[in-house]
Amino acid sequence: MAASGKLAAAGVAEAVEEEDPRVLEPGAAPFGNFPRYSCFHPPEQRLRLLPPELLRQLFPPAGPDTRPILGLDVGCNSGDLSVALYKHFLSLRDGKTCPEAPGELRLLCCDIDPVLVARAKKECPFPDALTFITLDFMNHRTRKVLLTSFLSQFGRSVFDIGFCMSVTMWIHLNHGDQGLWEFLAHLSSLCCYLLVEPQPWKCYRAAARRLRKLGLHDFDHFRSLTIRGDMANQIVQILTQDHGMELVCCFGNTSWDRSLLLFRAKHTVESNPIPESLIEEAERNRLKL
Ligand SMILES: C[S@@+](CC[C@H](N)C(=O)[O-])C[C@H]1O[C@@H](n2cnc3c(N)ncnc32)[C@H](O)[C@@H]1O
């Protein structure tokens, strides 16, 4: 049985961010840098909520000389979700692209943990399309150098879309309210569209409880966080009220009760109307927010 199967069978499928310390070495993942995170929270749970034609709808081809769509995956872990997103949006079947897929997609995937990044590089089946780098996204100087260097290869200054999947809690616990606010500010300034999967508050409590059970210190900021409660809503408020983004769509909840929220920078609005199908999706999911 695969590792994910064993854990599911043992009833600890949600262990890594929810409850159970048995699956981890003590204190081994202070940033959520769990080895093989995708075994616990498989990419398919998220992908089935995302229309495969999403990128084609957001970035319709403008002519024969279509430029690549540039994506940024923050907190990519060992790259399983990055690769799955790439395949999903290119509708890759049997290694072939389906005709209605968008043109070229290039992803810059970063993670704070060099061991996870080394594994991602080693195992990536699309090394020309996905670039993996070690980066602490909260380090202003390194972030600027590495991201600018990638974007300048394409003569661009921002990414078309950013992916921030199950990362916000770890930034929040390690950097506090101000850190979360700044993290979202950087992301929104770097990306025209942003897909965020926030962890709900119950995961914060579980992560803190797990540290206590292991006899370790609390996260530095846990007790002083004032941004708390409905985290999806909190993140919507910060991005829309403080960082010039608007909520385009909520793609519903995963089986872990996490919403997938799509935002876009308001300055892209005039040039690029929201596709009809996403407006309908937003209507359907209005009550879930
Ligand atoms: C829970 S995992 C999510 C992995 C993947 N995005 C997914 O949803 O399957 C969180 C990831 O964020 C990374 N991370 C946490 N803080 C980070 C930071 N400051 N800069 C870059 N990556 C960070 C961790 O190393 C970890 O791999």
The ligand as a MOL file (V3000), in Angstrom:
LIG
                    3D

  0  0  0     0  0            999 V3000
M  V30 BEGIN CTAB
M  V30 COUNTS 27 29 0 0 0
M  V30 BEGIN ATOM
M  V30 1 C 1.7190 22.6760 3.8660 0
M  V30 2 S 2.8900 22.8250 2.6220 0 CHG=1
M  V30 3 C 1.9340 23.1180 1.1450 0
M  V30 4 C 2.5860 22.5210 -0.0920 0
M  V30 5 C 1.8250 22.7500 -1.3970 0
M  V30 6 N 1.6480 24.1490 -1.6730 0
M  V30 7 C 0.4980 22.0530 -1.3750 0
M  V30 8 O -0.5210 22.6950 -1.0960 0
M  V30 9 O 0.4670 20.8400 -1.6250 0 CHG=-1
M  V30 10 C 3.5180 24.4590 2.9490 0
M  V30 11 C 4.8170 24.7440 2.2390 0
M  V30 12 O 5.1400 26.1280 2.3920 0
M  V30 13 C 6.5470 26.2330 2.5570 0
M  V30 14 N 6.8630 27.5270 3.1830 0
M  V30 15 C 6.5450 27.9200 4.4470 0
M  V30 16 N 7.0500 29.1450 4.6890 0
M  V30 17 C 7.6770 29.5370 3.5550 0
M  V30 18 C 8.3900 30.7200 3.1740 0
M  V30 19 N 8.5910 31.7220 4.0480 0
M  V30 20 N 8.8980 30.7980 1.9220 0
M  V30 21 C 8.7250 29.7590 1.0600 0
M  V30 22 N 8.0840 28.6280 1.3500 0
M  V30 23 C 7.5510 28.5150 2.5910 0
M  V30 24 C 6.8990 25.0200 3.3940 0
M  V30 25 O 8.2560 24.6760 3.3350 0
M  V30 26 C 5.9770 23.9590 2.8230 0
M  V30 27 O 6.5950 23.1630 1.8490 0
M  V30 END ATOM
M  V30 BEGIN BOND
M  V30 1 1 1 2
M  V30 2 1 2 3
M  V30 3 1 2 10
M  V30 4 1 3 4
M  V30 5 1 4 5
M  V30 6 1 5 6
M  V30 7 1 5 7
M  V30 8 2 7 8
M  V30 9 1 7 9
M  V30 10 1 10 11
M  V30 11 1 11 12
M  V30 12 1 11 26
M  V30 13 1 12 13
M  V30 14 1 13 14
M  V30 15 1 13 24
M  V30 16 1 14 15
M  V30 17 1 14 23
M  V30 18 2 15 16
M  V30 19 1 16 17
M  V30 20 1 17 18
M  V30 21 2 17 23
M  V30 22 1 18 19
M  V30 23 2 18 20
M  V30 24 1 20 21
M  V30 25 2 21 22
M  V30 26 1 22 23
M  V30 27 1 24 25
M  V30 28 1 24 26
M  V30 29 1 26 27
M  V30 END BOND
M  V30 END CTAB
M  END
